[in-house]
Amino acid sequence: MSAYADQRVLVVGGTSGVGLATAGEFDHVVVSAGETPMGRVDALPLADAYAAMDSKFWGAYRIPRSVRVRPPGR
């Protein structure tokens, strides 16, 4: 039996349109969205690095704060 049986998992960042449209309480939140520019760090414009941090870190930080996650969810 799966450790996630009978639990609700919100997946954000998929391409099928799921996410907050399935509102309610969740046991876990998975964030796979975010834009990360590719290339060498020494050639990456600082603005692109900031945009990647805004997208990956702050997106993953804000999404679980905006939904209800049941304890001891992750």
N, CA and C of each residue as an Amber inpcrd file, in Angstrom:
protein
   222
   0.8450000  -1.1700000   0.0000000   0.0000000   0.0000000   0.0000000
   0.8940000   1.2380000   0.0000000   0.5070000   2.2470000  -0.7700000
   1.2560000   3.4940000  -0.8630000   1.1570000   4.2980000   0.4230000
   2.2350000   4.9840000   0.7540000   2.2340000   5.8550000   1.9290000
   1.2970000   7.0430000   1.7290000   0.8790000   7.2800000   0.4870000
   0.0110000   8.4170000   0.1860000  -1.4350000   8.0120000  -0.0740000
  -1.7780000   6.7890000   0.2090000  -3.1570000   6.3360000   0.0210000
  -4.0840000   7.1640000   0.8970000  -5.2160000   7.5680000   0.3490000
  -6.2260000   8.3510000   1.0620000  -5.7460000   9.7440000   1.4620000
  -4.7260000  10.2540000   0.7890000  -4.2560000  11.6130000   1.0570000
  -4.4610000  12.4650000  -0.1860000  -4.6810000  13.7510000   0.0300000
  -4.8670000  14.6940000  -1.0780000  -3.5620000  15.4220000  -1.3150000
  -3.0940000  15.3880000  -2.5680000  -1.8360000  16.0220000  -2.9410000
  -2.1280000  17.0550000  -4.0220000  -1.7500000  18.3040000  -3.7770000
  -1.9040000  19.3760000  -4.7600000  -0.6170000  19.4710000  -5.5540000
  -0.7100000  19.3670000  -6.8840000   0.4460000  19.4920000  -7.7640000
   0.2790000  20.7770000  -8.5510000   1.2450000  21.6900000  -8.3960000
   1.2020000  22.9850000  -9.0830000   2.3630000  23.0250000 -10.0650000
   2.0660000  23.3760000 -11.2980000   3.1100000  23.4790000 -12.3030000
   2.9640000  22.4660000 -13.4140000   1.9600000  21.6060000 -13.3120000
   1.6930000  20.6520000 -14.3780000   1.0370000  21.3450000 -15.5530000
   0.8980000  20.6570000 -16.6410000   0.3190000  21.2610000 -17.8370000
  -1.1360000  20.8800000 -18.0540000  -1.7310000  20.1610000 -17.1160000
  -3.0990000  19.7010000 -17.3370000  -4.1510000  20.6100000 -16.7220000
  -3.7250000  21.7330000 -16.1460000  -4.6930000  22.6730000 -15.6050000
  -5.1540000  22.3320000 -14.2020000  -4.5130000  21.3970000 -13.5290000
  -4.8790000  21.0990000 -12.1490000  -4.2920000  22.1720000 -11.2550000
  -4.5180000  22.0850000 -10.0020000  -3.9630000  23.0600000  -9.0740000
  -5.0270000  23.5700000  -8.1570000  -5.0700000  24.8800000  -7.9970000
  -6.0080000  25.4670000  -7.0510000  -7.4600000  25.2980000  -7.4700000
  -7.6970000  24.8540000  -8.7050000  -9.0680000  24.5830000  -9.1310000
  -9.6750000  23.4540000  -8.3160000  -8.8510000  22.6830000  -7.6370000
  -9.3270000  21.5840000  -6.8030000  -9.2640000  21.9900000  -5.3420000
  -9.7340000  23.1900000  -5.0300000  -9.5940000  23.7990000  -3.7050000
 -10.0420000  22.8850000  -2.5770000  -9.5560000  23.2070000  -1.4130000
  -9.8670000  22.4610000  -0.2090000  -8.6270000  22.3050000   0.6340000
  -8.6330000  21.3160000   1.4840000  -7.4610000  21.0280000   2.3040000
  -6.6450000  19.9330000   1.6340000  -5.3510000  20.0140000   1.8340000
  -4.4480000  19.0400000   1.2330000  -3.5190000  18.4790000   2.2950000
  -3.0070000  17.2870000   2.0010000  -2.0280000  16.6700000   2.8820000
  -0.6050000  17.0360000   2.4640000  -0.4280000  17.3080000   1.1820000
   0.8990000  17.6330000   0.6620000   0.7490000  18.5840000  -0.5240000
   1.7780000  19.3900000  -0.7760000   1.8150000  20.2850000  -1.9300000
   3.1250000  20.0450000  -2.6700000   3.0320000  19.8320000  -3.9870000
   4.2040000  19.6560000  -4.8370000   4.2370000  20.8160000  -5.8200000
   5.3420000  21.5520000  -5.8570000   5.4840000  22.6830000  -6.7650000
   6.5770000  22.3370000  -7.7690000   6.1710000  22.1840000  -9.0250000
   7.1550000  21.8790000 -10.0720000   7.2970000  23.0190000 -11.0660000
   6.6050000  24.1180000 -10.8170000   6.6470000  25.2560000 -11.7350000
   7.8840000  26.1000000 -11.4750000   8.2660000  26.8540000 -12.4630000
   9.3670000  27.7960000 -12.3150000  10.1760000  27.8840000 -13.5890000
  10.6900000  29.0580000 -13.8300000  11.5180000  29.2840000 -15.0100000
  12.9640000  29.4270000 -14.5690000  13.8270000  28.6740000 -15.2070000
  15.2430000  28.7480000 -14.9010000  16.0060000  28.9490000 -16.1990000
  16.6720000  30.1020000 -16.3390000  17.4540000  30.3180000 -17.5570000
  18.6450000  29.3610000 -17.6060000  19.0120000  28.9720000 -18.7830000
  20.1310000  28.0520000 -18.9670000  21.3510000  28.8350000 -19.4460000
  22.4990000  28.3250000 -19.1310000  23.7390000  28.9280000 -19.6050000
  24.7680000  29.0060000 -18.5030000  25.9040000  29.5030000 -18.8600000
  27.0070000  29.6400000 -17.9070000  26.7110000  30.7650000 -16.9220000
  27.0430000  30.5380000 -15.6730000  26.7740000  31.5290000 -14.6320000
  27.5250000  32.8270000 -14.9070000  28.7370000  32.7330000 -15.4020000
  29.5210000  33.9490000 -15.6500000  29.0140000  34.7580000 -16.8500000
  28.1110000  34.1650000 -17.6320000  27.5260000  34.8770000 -18.7730000
  26.0550000  35.2060000 -18.5550000  25.4890000  34.7520000 -17.4470000
  24.0750000  34.9600000 -17.1650000  23.8510000  36.3660000 -16.6130000
  23.0170000  37.1600000 -17.2600000  22.7350000  38.4930000 -16.7240000
  22.1300000  38.3940000 -15.3240000  22.5110000  39.3090000 -14.4590000
  22.0350000  39.2930000 -13.0820000  20.5110000  39.3680000 -13.0240000
  19.9000000  40.1060000 -13.9160000  18.4330000  40.2090000 -13.9450000
  17.7960000  38.8370000 -14.1780000  18.4260000  38.0100000 -15.0230000
  17.9100000  36.6630000 -15.2650000  18.0460000  35.7850000 -14.0220000
  19.1380000  35.9580000 -13.2850000  19.3300000  35.1940000 -12.0480000
  18.2700000  35.5850000 -11.0190000  17.9910000  36.8880000 -10.9050000
  16.9430000  37.3360000  -9.9850000  15.5770000  36.7880000 -10.4020000
  15.2920000  36.7860000 -11.6950000  14.0130000  36.2740000 -12.1950000
  13.8670000  34.7850000 -11.8810000  14.9540000  34.0300000 -12.0190000
  14.9100000  32.6080000 -11.6950000  14.6400000  32.4020000 -10.2110000
  15.2820000  33.2070000  -9.3620000  15.0610000  33.0910000  -7.9170000
  13.6160000  33.4560000  -7.5750000  13.1100000  34.5170000  -8.1870000
  11.7160000  34.9070000  -7.9520000  10.7650000  33.7820000  -8.3480000
  11.0340000  33.1550000  -9.4730000  10.1520000  32.1190000  -9.9810000
  10.2370000  30.8340000  -9.1620000  11.4300000  30.3220000  -8.9660000
  11.5990000  29.0310000  -8.2970000  11.4060000  29.1190000  -6.7840000
  12.1460000  30.0170000  -6.1290000  12.0950000  30.0710000  -4.6750000
  10.8050000  30.6940000  -4.1660000  10.5230000  31.9270000  -4.6010000
   9.3580000  32.6310000  -4.0550000   8.0580000  31.9820000  -4.4930000
   8.0150000  31.4160000  -5.6810000   6.8130000  30.6880000  -6.1010000
   6.5510000  29.4940000  -5.1980000   7.6010000  28.7200000  -4.9430000
   7.4650000  27.5480000  -4.0780000   7.1740000  27.9450000  -2.6360000
   7.5940000  29.1070000  -2.2270000   7.3510000  29.5970000  -0.8730000
   5.9060000  30.0760000  -0.7120000   5.4060000  30.7820000  -1.7190000
   4.0830000  31.4040000  -1.6050000   2.9220000  30.4340000  -1.8180000
   3.0770000  29.4830000  -2.7020000   1.9580000  28.5870000  -3.0300000
   1.4670000  27.8160000  -1.8090000   2.3280000  27.1320000  -1.0580000
   1.8090000  26.4060000   0.1100000   1.2340000  27.3200000   1.1860000
   1.6590000  28.5730000   1.2120000   1.1060000  29.5140000   2.1850000
  -0.3040000  29.9580000   1.8130000  -0.6880000  29.7450000   0.5450000
  -2.0010000  30.2000000   0.0970000  -3.0500000  29.0910000   0.0860000
  -2.6600000  27.8700000   0.4200000  -3.6100000  26.7660000   0.5160000
  -3.5530000  26.1740000   1.9180000  -4.5740000  25.4450000   2.2760000
  -4.5890000  24.8120000   3.5990000  -3.9620000  23.4310000   3.4970000
  -2.9040000  23.2320000   4.2750000  -2.2220000  21.9400000   4.3250000
  -2.4720000  21.3590000   5.7120000  -3.0760000  20.1730000   5.7350000
  -3.3770000  19.5190000   7.0080000  -2.0960000  19.0320000   7.6920000
  -1.9980000  19.2200000   9.0020000  -0.8540000  18.6630000   9.7240000
  -0.8910000  17.1440000   9.6570000   0.1700000  16.4560000   9.5470000
   1.5530000  16.9010000   9.4770000   2.0410000  17.0070000   8.0360000
   1.2240000  17.5460000   7.1380000   1.5480000  17.6300000   5.7250000
   2.8520000  18.3490000   5.4320000   3.2670000  18.2090000   4.1980000
   4.5350000  18.8120000   3.7640000   4.2970000  19.6150000   2.5140000
